[in-house]
Amino acid sequence: MERCQFSYVTSGREIARLARPRDNVRTNAPLVMGNPDFNLELGSSRREEAHLSNTESGSPSRIQELGLFTPASTRYMSRDFRGNLRFTPLPGSEVEATNVARFLGDEAILRLGPEAREAELKRVVSPRVLHLATHGFFLPDQQREHPDRSDTPFMMASDRPWSVSAEPWENPMIRCGLALAGANRAGAVTNAIEEDGILTGLEAALLNLQGTELVILSACDSGAGEVKIGEGVMSLRRAFRIAGAETVLASHWPVSDRATSLLMTEFMRRWQAGEPRVNAWRSAQLTLLRSEGAQEEFSDPYFWA
């Protein structure tokens, strides 16, 4: 990090895309969300439900057209998400979102607490910047169960070394997601189209982010996913690239609320001051790396890498 700059591609074919001139697409005001009210009672109006049901990008037929799930699928969310994930408040993300919105200027739209809703995010069209400061997750698919072999030192060729659940394996794009307002009540929602407080990778891939310069997924595990040979990592990061985002910034492990707030604020300050994105990000990382001896020390790679 002290000697080099790093960027990543989600798959090999993106290298060719980088050589093409950027499409001249008109962008809209940046959208910044932070510290959602995870316990919000989701009582979306009939008008909001009708809007989501009639939105082309969110319709089941559109999802099947893109090949993002099988026709047999009836839900947008993994069956492994049974409401047992509980999301705690993130006060640092509210500070972060407020600072980021300030650096992005008066046109930036800031949504905090109960206003950081999935329905609002789904309505966005080509924001110049999309910054989401919240909790993220990636659920592993079904685990293969190994029998107790303590008293069977030898296995016959006909024996099955492991058994697999009868349920089919799931698309990794419905096993990753971001928590938004009302996420702690998601288990009670049964309508696949209705807002439930969880934006899965499948839903993120259907957003309209054509022309969006930067998506920041300031959330735990937002870069974690499942490796597909020849395709790279199927994850939230990939989903937002499919949606059209030019650049996506994501994390690969659970991150510190306070350190991430400082890191993102420093990055945005430098970028909006005129530094190229890659330079601004590296400089922000180096700021934390060199914080040794400061009042708040975040020099360990855990906080900035």
C-alpha positions in Angstrom: 0.0 0.0 0.0 2.9 2.4 0.7 4.4 1.7 -2.7 1.5 0.9 -5.0 -2.0 1.7 -6.0 -4.6 -1.1 -6.3 -7.7 -1.5 -8.4 -9.6 -4.7 -9.1 -11.8 -6.1 -11.9 -14.7 -8.5 -11.2 -13.8 -10.6 -14.2 -11.2 -10.7 -17.0 -13.5 -9.3 -19.7 -13.7 -6.0 -17.8 -10.2 -5.2 -18.8 -11.5 -4.7 -22.4 -14.3 -2.5 -21.0 -11.8 -0.2 -19.3 -10.2 0.7 -22.7 -13.5 2.0 -24.0 -14.5 5.7 -23.5 -17.0 6.3 -20.7 -20.6 6.5 -21.9 -22.0 10.0 -21.8 -24.9 9.3 -19.5 -26.6 12.1 -17.5 -26.4 11.5 -13.8 -28.6 12.7 -11.0 -28.0 13.9 -7.4 -25.9 11.7 -5.2 -27.8 9.5 -2.6 -26.3 8.9 0.8 -27.9 6.5 3.4 -26.6 5.8 6.9 -27.6 4.2 10.2 -31.0 2.8 9.1 -33.6 2.2 11.8 -33.5 -1.5 11.7 -36.5 -1.9 14.0 -38.8 0.3 11.9 -42.3 -1.0 11.4 -42.6 -1.3 7.7 -46.1 -0.2 6.8 -45.6 0.8 3.1 -48.5 2.4 1.5 -50.6 0.9 -1.3 -49.0 3.5 -3.6 -45.5 2.4 -2.8 -46.4 -1.3 -3.2 -48.0 -0.6 -6.6 -44.9 1.4 -7.7 -42.6 -1.5 -6.8 -44.9 -4.1 -8.4 -45.1 -2.1 -11.6 -41.4 -1.2 -11.9 -40.0 -3.0 -14.9 -36.6 -3.5 -13.3 -38.1 -5.1 -10.2 -40.6 -7.5 -11.9 -40.1 -11.2 -11.8 -40.2 -11.4 -15.6 -37.4 -8.9 -15.8 -35.3 -10.9 -13.3 -35.9 -14.1 -15.3 -34.9 -12.3 -18.5 -31.5 -11.4 -17.0 -31.0 -15.0 -15.9 -30.4 -14.0 -12.3 -32.6 -16.7 -10.8 -34.6 -19.8 -11.9 -38.3 -19.6 -12.8 -39.0 -21.9 -9.9 -37.8 -19.3 -7.4 -40.6 -17.5 -5.6 -38.7 -15.3 -3.2 -36.0 -12.7 -3.5 -34.3 -13.8 -0.3 -32.4 -16.8 0.7 -34.3 -19.5 2.6 -31.4 -19.4 5.0 -32.4 -16.0 6.1 -35.0 -16.9 8.6 -35.1 -13.6 10.5 -32.3 -14.9 12.9 -30.0 -12.0 11.8 -30.3 -9.1 14.1 -28.8 -5.7 13.2 -27.6 -3.2 15.8 -27.5 0.6 15.4 -24.4 2.1 13.8 -24.0 5.6 15.2 -20.6 5.9 13.4 -22.3 5.3 10.0 -24.6 8.3 10.7 -21.6 10.6 11.2 -20.0 9.1 8.2 -23.1 9.6 6.0 -23.6 13.2 7.2 -19.9 14.0 6.4 -20.0 12.4 3.0 -23.2 14.2 2.0 -21.6 17.5 3.1 -18.6 16.9 0.9 -20.8 15.9 -2.1 -22.5 19.3 -1.9 -26.0 20.8 -1.4 -27.5 18.6 -4.1 -26.7 15.4 -2.3 -29.8 13.5 -0.8 -29.2 12.3 2.7 -31.4 9.6 4.2 -30.8 8.6 7.9 -32.7 6.3 10.4 -36.2 5.6 9.3 -35.7 7.4 6.0 -32.9 5.0 4.9 -35.5 2.7 3.2 -35.2 0.0 0.6 -38.1 1.5 -1.4 -36.3 4.8 -1.8 -33.1 3.0 -2.9 -35.0 1.0 -5.5 -36.4 4.2 -7.0 -33.0 5.8 -7.6 -32.0 6.5 -11.2 -28.3 7.1 -12.1 -27.1 9.0 -9.0 -23.6 10.3 -9.6 -22.6 8.7 -6.2 -24.4 6.1 -4.1 -23.1 5.8 -0.6 -24.6 3.1 1.7 -23.3 3.0 5.3 -25.0 0.1 7.0 -24.7 -3.6 7.8 -23.9 -6.1 5.1 -23.8 -9.9 5.1 -23.1 -13.0 3.0 -24.8 -16.3 3.9 -23.0 -19.6 3.0 -25.0 -22.1 1.1 -26.1 -25.5 2.6 -23.2 -27.2 4.4 -22.3 -30.8 3.6 -22.6 -32.9 6.8 -19.9 -35.4 7.6 -20.8 -38.4 9.7 -18.9 -39.4 12.8 -16.1 -41.6 11.6 -14.4 -42.2 14.9 -15.3 -46.0 14.9 -15.0 -46.5 11.1 -11.3 -46.2 10.2 -11.9 -47.6 6.7 -14.5 -46.5 4.2 -15.9 -48.9 1.6 -16.0 -47.6 -2.0 -19.7 -47.7 -2.0 -20.1 -45.6 1.2 -21.1 -41.9 0.7 -18.5 -39.7 2.4 -21.1 -37.0 2.9 -24.7 -36.3 2.4 -26.3 -33.3 0.7 -29.6 -31.6 1.7 -32.5 -32.4 -0.7 -33.0 -28.7 -1.2 -31.4 -27.2 -4.3 -28.3 -25.0 -4.0 -29.1 -21.3 -4.2 -27.9 -18.4 -6.3 -25.2 -16.6 -4.3 -26.9 -13.3 -5.4 -29.8 -13.9 -3.0 -27.4 -14.9 -0.1 -25.7 -11.5 0.1 -27.4 -8.3 1.1 -27.5 -4.9 2.8 -29.7 -4.1 5.8 -31.9 -1.1 5.5 -34.7 0.4 7.6 -37.0 -2.4 9.0 -34.4 -5.1 8.4 -35.0 -6.7 11.8 -38.6 -7.3 10.8 -37.8 -8.9 7.4 -38.7 -12.4 8.6 -42.3 -11.3 8.9 -42.6 -10.2 5.2 -43.9 -12.8 2.8 -44.5 -10.7 -0.4 -41.5 -11.2 -2.7 -41.9 -7.7 -4.2 -42.8 -5.8 -1.1 -40.2 -3.8 0.8 -38.7 -5.9 3.6 -35.7 -3.9 4.7 -33.1 -6.2 3.0 -31.6 -5.4 -0.3 -30.2 -8.6 -1.7 -27.6 -8.8 -4.5 -30.3 -10.0 -6.8 -32.3 -6.8 -6.2 -29.2 -4.6 -6.3 -28.3 -6.0 -9.8 -31.7 -4.6 -11.0 -31.1 -1.0 -9.9 -30.6 1.6 -12.6 -27.1 2.8 -12.0 -26.1 3.6 -15.6 -23.5 6.4 -15.5 -23.0 6.2 -11.7 -19.4 7.1 -11.0 -19.0 5.4 -7.6 -20.9 3.1 -5.3 -19.6 2.9 -1.8 -20.8 -0.2 0.2 -19.6 0.9 3.6 -20.7 -2.3 5.3 -19.3 -5.5 6.7 -18.6 -8.3 4.2 -20.0 -6.3 1.2 -17.2 -7.8 -1.0 -17.6 -11.4 0.3 -19.2 -13.9 -2.1 -18.9 -17.1 -3.9 -16.2 -17.8 -6.5 -17.4 -18.9 -9.9 -14.7 -20.2 -12.2 -14.2 -17.8 -15.1 -16.7 -15.3 -13.6 -14.9 -14.1 -10.5 -16.7 -13.5 -7.2 -20.5 -13.4 -7.2 -21.2 -10.8 -4.5 -22.8 -7.5 -3.7 -19.9 -5.8 -5.4 -20.6 -7.7 -8.6 -24.3 -6.9 -8.3 -23.8 -3.2 -8.3 -21.4 -3.5 -11.3 -24.1 -5.4 -13.2 -26.5 -2.5 -12.3 -24.1 -0.2 -14.2 -21.9 1.4 -11.5 -18.5 2.4 -12.9 -16.6 1.8 -9.7 -17.6 -0.1 -6.5 -15.9 0.1 -3.2 -16.6 -2.8 -0.8 -15.2 -4.6 2.2 -14.0 -8.2 2.7 -14.6 -8.6 6.4 -16.5 -7.1 9.4 -15.3 -3.6 9.7 -14.9 -1.1 12.6 -17.8 1.4 12.7 -15.5 4.3 14.0 -12.5 3.5 11.8 -14.7 3.2 8.7 -16.3 6.5 9.3 -12.9 8.2 9.5 -11.7 6.3 6.4 -14.7 7.2 4.2 -14.8 10.8 5.4 -11.1 11.3 4.6 -11.5 9.6 1.2 -14.5 11.8 0.2 -12.7 14.9 1.4 -9.7 14.2 -0.8 -11.8 13.1 -3.8 -14.0 16.1 -3.7 -10.9 18.3 -3.4 -9.9 17.2 -6.8 -7.7 14.1 -6.3 -8.4 11.1 -8.7 -10.5 8.4 -7.0 -7.7 5.8 -6.7 -5.2 8.4 -5.4 -7.8 9.7 -2.9 -8.6 6.2 -1.6 -4.9 5.2 -1.2 -4.2 8.5 0.7 -7.1 7.9 3.0 -5.8 4.4 3.8 -2.3 5.7 4.4 -3.8 8.3 6.8 -5.1 5.5 9.0 -2.0 3.3 8.5 0.1 6.2 9.8 -2.1 6.9 12.8 0.2 5.1 15.2 0.6 7.1 18.4 -2.4 9.2 17.6 -5.3 9.6 20.0 -7.2 7.0 18.0 -4.8 4.4 16.5 -6.1 2.6 13.4 -2.7 1.6 11.9 -3.5 -2.2 11.9 -4.5 -3.4 8.4 -7.8 -4.6 9.9 -9.0 -1.0 9.9 -8.0 0.2 6.5 -7.1 -2.7 4.2 
